[in-house]
Amino acid sequence: MPDLALRELGGAVVWSNDDLFAEAQNLIKPGDAEYQPHTFGHKGQVYDGWETRRRRAQGVDQAIVRLGVPGIIYGVVVDTAWFKGNYPPYISVEGAAVEGFPSIDELVTTAQWTTLVERSAVDGDTKNPFRVDSKERFTHVRLTMHPDGGIARFRVHGRGVPDPAFLGSGRLDLAALENGGMITACSNMFYSSPNNLLMPGRARVMGEGWETSRRRDDGNDWVQVRLAGEGHVSLVELDTSYFLGNAPGAASIRGRRGDGEWMEILPRTHLQPDTRHRFVVECPEPIDEARMDVFPDGGMARLRLFGSLTDDARQTIEKRWVSGELAD
């Protein structure tokens, strides 16, 4: 599942009580933490992570992360990479749902926090995964170190759940992570994750897209996307930006509803390297899942499926929102 806290999705560390040695913002940077020996600043060794001072009194150190995409959290990863003698022995994680644009004071003093991960032991220089069983929608998470130490990365994996008020205001990207789209399967993710296809904005480098290994057979690579809800697709965007010698030669789009038969939305179409392709399409039947096939392999920066939700889909989302039964 995608990391809902990533900076590229709009996530931010909005508060921490201490980050003397290393900034808390490093927690949500993409990629693994790096380490360079003997890189000392005025405050000590420079770490690619969040590190607090040694506590000399009772208490804990905390950081609050605003999720780039609010949603249901299925698991978190507390990565203590390179922290070997200075990692926290225990951590805990909480979540809060605060709509709008809350102030720091509101988040710190008045927000209602729900425990997602009880106080748990972690190992140093390790990716420590924890399952989350809550089915609520959260906008913020709070990471606590007991009592202090360093954490390199904090990953919050889940599925985006948008406010239904924004889903009926016009055409939207039914595949976008921020609208509730999610990758359900893919043939190959050797170089980079297919979740990159559904990220907001334009890719800035080739590594911000989805790229497969080179095929040596007669098959082709593909990816499947569960849409934000059942809807009609009217515009397809296939963006091969920054893929020059490794863009697919062609691509096609199909869709289906439930476990029904796949129907063609965009026939197999020749693609150009490093190009943003846009196609007006007809989707007579509503779909809730789409499949992109690339021929034979290669890389794609972004996949956009613009359209509108059906009235039934929007009502279903609104009912789930009101009842709180957001997981499917």
Backbone hydrogen bonds, N-H to C=O, Kabsch-Sander energy under -0.5 kcal/mol:
donor,donor_aa,acceptor,acceptor_aa,energy
4,L,2,P,-0.8
4,L,156,V,-2.9
6,L,3,D,-1.2
7,R,28,I,-1.6
9,L,6,L,-1.1
10,G,7,R,-1.7
11,G,6,L,-2.4
12,A,66,R,-1.8
14,V,12,A,-1.0
14,V,64,I,-1.6
15,W,64,I,-1.2
17,N,62,Q,-1.8
21,F,51,E,-1.3
22,A,51,E,-1.7
26,N,23,E,-1.3
27,L,24,A,-2.0
28,I,25,Q,-1.2
29,K,26,N,-1.4
39,T,36,Q,-0.8
40,F,38,H,-0.8
41,G,44,G,-2.9
44,G,41,G,-1.3
46,V,39,T,-3.0
47,Y,45,Q,-0.6
48,D,34,E,-0.6
49,G,47,Y,-1.4
50,W,151,I,-3.6
51,E,22,A,-1.6
51,E,49,G,-0.5
52,T,149,G,-2.5
61,D,145,M,-1.9
63,A,143,L,-2.1
64,I,15,W,-2.9
65,V,141,V,-3.2
66,R,12,A,-3.2
67,L,65,V,-0.6
67,L,139,T,-2.4
68,G,4,L,-1.8
69,V,4,L,-1.4
71,G,138,F,-1.8
72,I,159,R,-1.9
73,I,136,E,-0.5
74,Y,72,I,-0.5
74,Y,157,H,-2.5
75,G,157,H,-1.6
76,V,130,F,-2.5
77,V,155,R,-2.1
78,V,128,N,-2.9
79,D,77,V,-0.8
79,D,153,R,-2.6
80,T,78,V,-0.6
80,T,126,T,-2.8
83,F,80,T,-2.3
84,K,82,W,-0.9
90,Y,146,H,-1.2
91,I,120,S,-2.5
92,S,144,T,-1.6
93,V,117,V,-2.0
94,E,142,R,-2.1
95,G,114,T,-2.7
96,A,140,H,-2.4
98,V,96,A,-0.6
99,E,97,A,-0.5
107,L,103,S,-1.9
108,V,104,I,-2.5
109,T,105,D,-2.7
110,T,105,D,-0.5
110,T,106,E,-1.7
111,A,106,E,-1.8
113,W,111,A,-0.6
114,T,95,G,-3.2
116,L,93,V,-2.8
117,V,93,V,-2.3
120,S,91,I,-3.0
122,V,89,P,-1.6
125,D,80,T,-1.5
125,D,83,F,-1.4
126,T,123,D,-0.6
128,N,78,V,-2.2
128,N,126,T,-0.9
130,F,76,V,-2.8
132,V,74,Y,-2.2
138,F,71,G,-2.4
139,T,96,A,-2.4
140,H,96,A,-2.2
141,V,65,V,-2.3
142,R,94,E,-2.8
143,L,63,A,-2.7
144,T,92,S,-2.7
145,M,61,D,-3.3
146,H,90,Y,-2.8
150,G,86,N,-1.1
151,I,50,W,-2.6
152,A,79,D,-2.0
153,R,79,D,-1.7
154,F,27,L,-2.5
155,R,77,V,-2.4
157,H,75,G,-2.4
157,H,155,R,-0.6
158,G,2,P,-1.8
159,R,72,I,-1.8
161,V,70,P,-2.6
166,F,163,D,-2.1
167,L,164,P,-1.3
168,G,164,P,-0.6
172,L,307,G,-2.7
174,L,172,L,-1.0
174,L,305,L,-2.6
176,A,173,D,-0.9
177,L,198,L,-1.9
179,N,176,A,-1.0
180,G,177,L,-1.5
181,G,176,A,-2.8
182,M,226,R,-2.1
184,T,224,Q,-2.1
185,A,224,Q,-1.0
187,S,222,W,-2.4
191,Y,211,E,-1.7
192,S,211,E,-1.1
196,N,193,S,-1.4
197,L,194,P,-1.7
198,L,195,N,-1.3
199,M,196,N,-1.3
208,E,205,V,-1.6
209,G,206,M,-1.6
210,W,300,M,-3.2
212,T,298,G,-2.2
221,D,294,V,-0.9
221,D,296,P,-1.5
223,V,292,M,-2.0
224,Q,185,A,-3.1
225,V,290,A,-3.0
226,R,182,M,-3.4
227,L,225,V,-0.6
227,L,288,D,-2.3
228,A,174,L,-2.4
231,G,287,I,-2.6
232,H,308,S,-2.4
234,S,306,F,-2.9
235,L,306,F,-1.9
236,V,279,F,-2.8
237,E,304,R,-2.6
238,L,277,H,-2.1
239,D,237,E,-0.5
239,D,302,R,-2.3
240,T,238,L,-0.6
240,T,275,T,-3.0
243,F,240,T,-2.4
244,L,242,Y,-0.9
249,G,295,F,-2.1
250,A,295,F,-1.3
251,A,269,T,-1.9
252,S,293,D,-2.1
253,I,266,L,-2.3
254,R,291,R,-2.4
255,G,263,M,-2.4
256,R,289,E,-2.2
260,G,257,R,-2.0
263,M,255,G,-2.8
265,I,253,I,-2.7
266,L,253,I,-2.2
269,T,251,A,-2.9
271,L,249,G,-2.1
274,D,240,T,-1.2
274,D,243,F,-1.8
275,T,272,Q,-0.6
277,H,238,L,-2.7
277,H,275,T,-0.8
279,F,236,V,-2.8
281,V,234,S,-1.9
287,I,231,G,-2.6
288,D,256,R,-2.3
289,E,256,R,-1.6
290,A,225,V,-2.6
291,R,254,R,-2.7
292,M,223,V,-2.7
293,D,252,S,-2.2
293,D,291,R,-0.5
294,V,221,D,-2.8
295,F,250,A,-2.7
299,G,246,N,-1.6
300,M,210,W,-2.6
301,A,239,D,-2.7
302,R,239,D,-1.4
303,L,197,L,-2.1
304,R,237,E,-2.4
306,F,235,L,-2.4
307,G,172,L,-2.5
308,S,232,H,-1.8
310,T,230,E,-2.6
314,R,310,T,-2.3
315,Q,311,D,-2.3
316,T,312,D,-2.4
317,I,313,A,-2.3
318,E,314,R,-2.3
319,K,315,Q,-2.4
320,R,316,T,-2.3
321,W,317,I,-2.2
322,V,318,E,-2.3
323,S,319,K,-2.6
324,G,320,R,-2.0
325,E,320,R,-0.5
326,L,135,K,-0.7
326,L,324,G,-1.6
